[in-house]
Amino acid sequence: MAAELVELQEMLQGVAAGIVDHPSDVSVTCSPVEVEGNGNGRRPVMVTLATNQGDTGNIIGRGGRVIQSIRTILEAWGGRHGVSVHLNYATEKSRKRRIA
């Protein structure tokens, strides 16, 4: 599972870095989620994508099209690896707020 998470992290890092204006500020973390009674048989994984606050519009896209496309990519990747991927998007500002 660890190798799959590294692969997922690197893939999403590359996709996001290609979309934003500040690729060095892109951060991706992946962690398995412990869920009891997961009915679909797929292992759940929480992915957090964080970018510079100025890149929010690039990641969300007009009408949410870009973030939905990213979710579609993650869903396809998850289907291939038997994983249910859940995406959480955070800007630098929202990450600082959680830490404080």
Rosetta silent file (secondary structure, phi, psi, omega in degrees, C-alpha in Angstrom):
SEQUENCE: MAAELVELQEMLQGVAAGIVDHPSDVSVTCSPVEVEGNGNGRRPVMVTLATNQGDTGNIIGRGGRVIQSIRTILEAWGGRHGVSVHLNYATEKSRKRRIA
SCORE:     score description
SCORE:     0.000 S_00000001
   1 L     0.000  -35.944 -177.630    0.000    0.000    0.000 S_00000001
   2 H   -62.086  -41.000  179.496    2.863    2.399    0.783 S_00000001
   3 H   -65.582  -37.624  177.649    4.249    2.183   -2.750 S_00000001
   4 H   -64.265  -40.028  179.962    0.791    2.860   -4.170 S_00000001
   5 H   -66.502  -37.468  176.950    0.419    5.953   -1.984 S_00000001
   6 H   -65.057  -42.596  177.576    3.791    7.284   -3.147 S_00000001
   7 H   -60.791  -44.970  178.997    2.729    6.693   -6.762 S_00000001
   8 H   -62.559  -44.713 -179.502   -0.576    8.482   -6.149 S_00000001
   9 H   -61.433  -46.331 -179.973    1.173   11.381   -4.424 S_00000001
  10 H   -65.749  -38.828  179.466    3.694   11.835   -7.245 S_00000001
  11 H   -63.620  -48.806 -179.011    0.998   11.600   -9.914 S_00000001
  12 H   -67.529  -36.669  176.932   -1.208   14.239   -8.287 S_00000001
  13 H   -58.292  -45.286  179.486    1.806   16.446   -7.550 S_00000001
  14 H   -65.189  -43.314  178.880    2.677   16.413  -11.267 S_00000001
  15 H   -62.271  -49.721 -177.271   -0.876   17.126  -12.394 S_00000001
  16 H   -65.858  -40.784 -179.040   -1.345   20.013   -9.956 S_00000001
  17 H   -63.204  -29.928  178.178    2.097   21.511  -10.619 S_00000001
  18 H   -75.372  -14.835 -176.496    1.249   21.672  -14.315 S_00000001
  19 H   -97.918  -34.639 -169.402   -1.916   23.677  -13.617 S_00000001
  20 L   -89.259  166.049  176.616   -0.806   26.275  -11.064 S_00000001
  21 L   -85.627  -21.287 -178.947    1.319   29.421  -11.299 S_00000001
  22 L  -121.889   73.980 -175.495    3.381   28.507   -8.199 S_00000001
  23 H   -63.021  -25.211  179.957    4.313   24.820   -8.662 S_00000001
  24 H   -71.139  -15.615  179.357    6.849   24.890   -5.829 S_00000001
  25 H   -92.053    0.715  179.905    3.975   25.575   -3.390 S_00000001
  26 L   -76.835  130.977  178.794    2.050   22.421   -4.340 S_00000001
  27 E  -133.277  133.630  179.064    1.863   19.900   -1.528 S_00000001
  28 E  -128.697  128.617  173.266    0.180   16.495   -1.614 S_00000001
  29 E  -124.427  141.635  179.624   -0.315   14.163    1.326 S_00000001
  30 E  -127.126  135.199  177.204   -1.927   10.738    1.178 S_00000001
  31 E  -147.495  135.772  176.710   -3.052    8.667    4.121 S_00000001
  32 E   -66.080  147.246 -179.211   -5.120    5.502    4.434 S_00000001
  33 L  -112.140  130.013  177.106   -8.392    5.895    6.305 S_00000001
  34 L   -85.035  114.694 -179.538   -9.565    3.292    8.783 S_00000001
  35 L  -129.696  131.765  177.524  -13.257    2.671    8.113 S_00000001
  36 L   -87.793  135.106  175.077  -15.328   -0.098    9.583 S_00000001
  37 L    71.362   38.557  177.211  -17.745   -1.871    7.283 S_00000001
  38 L   -68.424  107.795 -171.603  -16.544   -0.423    3.963 S_00000001
  39 L   -71.949  -23.700 -175.434  -19.185   -1.959    1.695 S_00000001
  40 L   -89.791   -2.687  176.554  -17.504   -1.521   -1.682 S_00000001
  41 L    76.931    0.618  179.229  -14.390   -3.537   -0.777 S_00000001
  42 L   -97.719  139.601  179.995  -12.040   -0.728   -1.804 S_00000001
  43 E   -74.418  123.834 -179.326   -9.519    0.669    0.671 S_00000001
  44 E   -78.896  140.366  178.401  -10.275    4.349    1.381 S_00000001
  45 E  -133.390  133.364  175.643   -7.469    6.912    1.086 S_00000001
  46 E   -98.542  125.014  178.691   -7.627   10.602    1.992 S_00000001
  47 E  -114.456  127.272  176.437   -5.604   12.856   -0.297 S_00000001
  48 E  -111.663  122.227  177.318   -4.982   16.468    0.656 S_00000001
  49 E  -107.543  123.352  179.563   -3.901   18.834   -2.098 S_00000001
  50 E  -124.001  138.490  179.736   -2.598   22.199   -0.920 S_00000001
  51 E  -135.732  173.186  171.374   -1.518   25.106   -3.107 S_00000001
  52 L   -60.699  143.485 -177.846   -0.632   28.758   -2.881 S_00000001
  53 H   -57.915  -32.775  179.698   -3.758   30.803   -2.179 S_00000001
  54 H   -68.225  -14.579 -178.752   -3.295   32.605   -5.500 S_00000001
  55 H   -96.197    4.038 -177.886   -3.671   29.315   -7.374 S_00000001
  56 H   -56.306  -45.602 -179.807   -7.129   28.492   -6.042 S_00000001
  57 H   -62.359  -36.057  178.708   -8.834   29.646   -9.231 S_00000001
  58 H   -66.822  -39.516 -178.341   -6.515   27.532  -11.367 S_00000001
  59 H   -75.072  -42.604 -179.663   -7.243   24.393   -9.332 S_00000001
  60 H   -71.078  -47.248  179.780  -10.992   24.940   -9.012 S_00000001
  61 L    78.501  167.929 -179.736  -11.456   26.133  -12.582 S_00000001
  62 H   -65.885  119.742  179.773  -14.489   27.730  -14.148 S_00000001
  63 H    68.345   16.847  179.502  -17.566   26.139  -12.658 S_00000001
  64 H    78.579   14.748 -175.313  -15.412   23.595  -10.805 S_00000001
  65 H   -66.803  -38.975 -177.033  -14.418   21.822  -13.999 S_00000001
  66 H   -69.652  -48.296 -179.875  -10.719   21.463  -13.206 S_00000001
  67 H   -62.879  -34.125  177.153  -11.168   20.114   -9.665 S_00000001
  68 H   -68.303  -37.533  176.520  -13.817   17.717  -10.994 S_00000001
  69 H   -64.918  -39.558  176.580  -11.384   16.531  -13.664 S_00000001
  70 H   -62.340  -42.849  178.123   -8.751   15.954  -10.980 S_00000001
  71 H   -62.718  -36.956  178.134  -11.293   13.930   -8.993 S_00000001
  72 H   -64.847  -41.912  176.625  -12.070   11.895  -12.123 S_00000001
  73 H   -60.601  -45.032  179.858   -8.361   11.149  -12.592 S_00000001
  74 H   -64.816  -38.298  178.247   -8.112   10.077   -8.937 S_00000001
  75 H   -64.208  -41.725  178.350  -11.219    7.907   -9.273 S_00000001
  76 H   -65.017  -43.678  177.792   -9.748    6.173  -12.335 S_00000001
  77 H   -61.337  -44.326  179.998   -6.437    5.645  -10.543 S_00000001
  78 H   -62.651  -40.560  177.947   -8.264    4.289   -7.502 S_00000001
  79 H   -61.143  -37.057 -179.977  -10.320    1.890   -9.582 S_00000001
  80 H   -71.476  -28.897 -176.210   -7.176    0.459  -11.084 S_00000001
  81 H  -108.200    6.845  178.985   -5.552   -0.012   -7.666 S_00000001
  82 L    68.925   34.439 -176.669   -8.594   -1.070   -5.603 S_00000001
  83 E  -126.239  141.333  173.890   -8.601    2.189   -3.657 S_00000001
  84 E  -100.844  109.261 -173.386  -11.364    4.701   -2.981 S_00000001
  85 E   -96.268  128.583  177.366   -9.680    8.123   -3.175 S_00000001
  86 E  -115.900  125.937 -175.670  -11.191   11.126   -1.380 S_00000001
  87 E  -101.553  131.440  173.299   -9.767   14.550   -2.231 S_00000001
  88 E  -118.030  124.040  179.957   -9.509   17.442    0.199 S_00000001
  89 E  -104.853  129.847 -179.176   -8.346   20.750   -1.306 S_00000001
  90 E  -134.936  140.036  173.415   -6.678   23.305    0.961 S_00000001
  91 E   -91.846  168.489  178.379   -4.973   26.614    0.260 S_00000001
  92 H   -56.463  -39.302 -178.700   -1.942   27.844    2.191 S_00000001
  93 H   -63.683  -43.627 -178.276   -4.226   30.173    4.153 S_00000001
  94 H   -71.205  -29.344  176.621   -6.560   27.375    5.265 S_00000001
  95 H   -67.281  -41.519  178.937   -3.595   25.175    6.299 S_00000001
  96 H   -64.354  -36.842 -178.944   -2.260   27.940    8.558 S_00000001
  97 H   -65.333  -38.160  179.585   -5.697   28.399   10.098 S_00000001
  98 H   -67.674  -36.428 -177.552   -5.874   24.694   11.028 S_00000001
  99 H   -70.275  -37.987 -176.355   -2.436   24.766   12.646 S_00000001
 100 L   -70.018    0.000    0.000   -3.188   27.836   14.770 S_00000001
